[in-house]
Amino acid sequence: MSGNALGERFRVVSFGESHGPCVGVVVDGCPAGLELAREDIQMELHRRRPGASELVSRRVERDEVEILSGVLGGRTTGAPICLLIRNEGADRSAYEWMRSLPRPGHADFTAHAKYGGFNDHRGGGRFSGRITAGFVAAGAIAKALLRTVDVEIFAHVKEIAGIKAKDVDFEAIKGRPKGMDPIGCLDPIASSKMIAEILRSKSEGDSVGGIIECIILNPPIGLGEPVFDTLDGDLAKAFFAIPGVKGVEFGAGFEASRMRGSECNDPFIVEGGRVRTLTNNSGGILGGISNGMPIVCRIAIKPTPSIRKPQRTVDLERMEEMELTVEGAHDPCIVPRAVPVVEAMAAITLADHALRAGVIPPVIKGGGARATP
Ligand SMILES: Cc1cc2nc3c(=O)[nH]c(=O)nc-3n(C[C@H](O)[C@H](O)[C@H](O)COP(=O)(O)O)c2cc1C
């Protein structure tokens, strides 16, 4: 298999390059009968799009999605759904140097080595954050499917440049409108400190990274196919497809390694006739299977590789060491733009497992609930 497809029953194939004509996805396996309007997908794409603020790339993209197949009369037909987003802000000439001068921290060198220099090098080609527009479009369909079983996914910025946001109250985020904070952080004081730090790094020609927390509310019990297709394993795999992701943890995560069993184990209780846990150090997954508690994961994202500060690299044609300064439209911090992408990857994985477990049927009779902004 080529590595461009994700999922078994809800299968997403990604295509396109940063500075080619388009990016997009083909979603195969979506049940028939699901109500799906173009606006449901567009709304999610608007959250990921580079905007006009100083915090993001100056690349201009409208990110208008075209539904080319699989939807008729506002409902899915059961056939593959092809979603296409044309690249408008592409500047094909500006990136010729990338063919032989790999940016430190980017995939230019490994892609060149793997594909013998035949890879589309322009703006990172297949390795650009641009391809995540397709992920978000597929995620919008997955979210629509998950709404039919009352599952909600919410991601927010937990940390940027070492500045930490306060812990969130999971009950308070239920049904909360998204996009209220300019960087997707729920703690306004931490948010303004993070913004100041992003702008400071930008003024120094540098970049910063951070952590996104993703919470899946009301997951059905029993999702996950041990031993190799565990729910946490498949979520992590999906998150690692996002360019720039360097770490994923669930529940207490790495901190669990520093706890005693008596602190880490989540005691079982009965609540409203259901088995729940008193704490959630497991992050809602035990043995690779969802236990019905909120699934909580954190995704670490590195600083944007393209920076204006001079860096050492090698001219691959001459095999000579060089100094490189990257100009162009780059985000000083990709974390805020990755928030809807994280949600999309979580939604795709949950929808896939819900279909595998039979929690979502092959035909959606009632049509499903529409997205709210
Ligand atoms: C939404 C988004 C936007 C991104 N924008 C940029 C960018 O403007 N410049 C850049 O150098 N990297 C950007 N990246 C990150 C690189 O694509 C990524 O670091 C690179 O492909 C290497 O992959 P790796 O970091 O996973 O090893 C972006 C990533 C995402 C998710």
The ligand as an ORCA input file, in Angstrom:
! r2SCAN-3c Opt
* xyz 0 1
  C      -1.536     23.534      9.094
  C      -0.052     23.390      8.912
  C       0.676     24.412      8.322
  C       2.051     24.309      8.158
  N       2.723     25.355      7.594
  C       4.074     25.288      7.486
  C       4.796     26.404      6.941
  O       4.213     27.436      6.602
  N       6.144     26.279      6.832
  C       6.822     25.144      7.225
  O       8.037     25.084      7.116
  N       6.156     24.089      7.760
  C       4.819     24.125      7.888
  N       4.148     23.053      8.423
  C       4.922     21.902      8.976
  C       5.657     21.074      7.940
  O       4.785     20.711      6.895
  C       6.310     19.847      8.585
  O       7.089     20.208      9.676
  C       7.192     19.106      7.579
  O       6.380     18.490      6.611
  C       8.084     18.013      8.185
  O       7.299     17.023      8.769
  P       7.536     16.592     10.276
  O       7.701     17.870     11.014
  O       6.283     15.854     10.654
  O       8.768     15.758     10.306
  C       2.749     23.127      8.575
  C       2.007     22.087      9.165
  C       0.629     22.220      9.349
  C      -0.129     21.100     10.018
*
